[in-house]
Every structure is written in structure tokens, then in C-alpha cells.
Amino acid sequence: MTQEFYHQLRRSIDELPEVFRTAIVLREVRGLTYDQIATMTGVSLGTVKSRIARARQRLQQDLMPYLEVI
């Protein structure tokens, strides 16, 4: 089940729009702060927060069947 979950997680991340994928990977994988992401991507702090929130929401929706089992 774990391997299947991580496979689906990777697939869901890959299917995110590029701006959402970039923001969530910079935050959750690379551990950058919101301010660092804003500087790196050239967008406002509010935009970074919005993109990360939307990415998390989409990932949660995609992974809900796996999260209910765990």
C-alpha cells in the first residue's frame, strides 16, 4: 500500500499545473520558506501562499482514497 501511495503521490504532483508544482516542491521537498519561494519565483508572498494551498488541496483530493485506508 505504501509503494502504491507514493507512486500516486508522485503522479499527482506531476499532474499539477507547473506553478503549483514548483511552489509545493520548493516548500515541501526543498524546505524553502514562503519568502524564499516568492523571491525565487518572482511573485508576491500572497501568490506563493495561494499556490501552495491550492496544490495541497488538489493533492489531498487525489490522494483521499489512500488517506482513508491509512
C-alpha positions in Angstrom: 0.0 0.0 0.0 2.8 2.4 0.8 4.5 2.0 -2.5 1.2 2.5 -4.3 0.6 5.6 -2.3 4.0 7.1 -3.1 3.5 6.2 -6.8 0.2 8.1 -6.8 1.6 11.0 -4.9 4.4 11.4 -7.5 1.9 11.1 -10.3 -0.4 13.7 -8.6 2.5 16.1 -8.2 3.5 15.6 -11.8 -0.1 16.4 -12.9 -0.3 19.7 -11.0 -0.1 22.9 -13.1 3.6 23.9 -13.3 3.2 27.0 -11.0 1.6 24.9 -8.3 4.1 22.0 -8.7 7.0 24.4 -8.4 5.7 26.1 -5.3 4.8 22.8 -3.5 8.1 21.2 -4.3 10.1 24.2 -3.2 8.2 24.2 0.1 7.7 20.6 0.9 10.7 18.9 -0.7 13.3 21.6 -0.6 12.1 23.2 2.6 12.2 26.8 1.5 10.3 29.4 3.3 7.4 31.2 1.7 9.5 34.4 1.4 12.3 32.4 -0.3 9.9 30.9 -2.8 8.4 34.4 -3.5 11.9 35.8 -4.2 13.0 32.8 -6.2 9.8 32.7 -8.4 9.4 36.5 -8.6 5.8 36.5 -7.3 4.2 38.0 -4.2 4.1 36.3 -0.9 0.3 36.1 -1.2 0.6 34.3 -4.6 3.0 31.8 -3.1 0.6 31.0 -0.2 -2.3 30.7 -2.6 -0.4 28.4 -5.0 0.8 26.1 -2.1 -2.7 26.0 -0.6 -4.3 25.1 -4.0 -1.6 22.5 -4.6 -2.2 20.9 -1.2 -5.9 20.9 -1.9 -5.5 19.1 -5.2 -3.1 16.6 -3.8 -5.5 15.9 -0.9 -8.3 15.3 -3.3 -6.2 13.0 -5.5 -4.9 11.0 -2.5 -8.1 10.8 -0.5 -8.8 7.2 -1.3 -5.3 6.3 0.0 -5.6 8.5 3.1 -8.9 6.9 4.1 -7.3 3.5 4.2 -4.2 4.5 6.2 
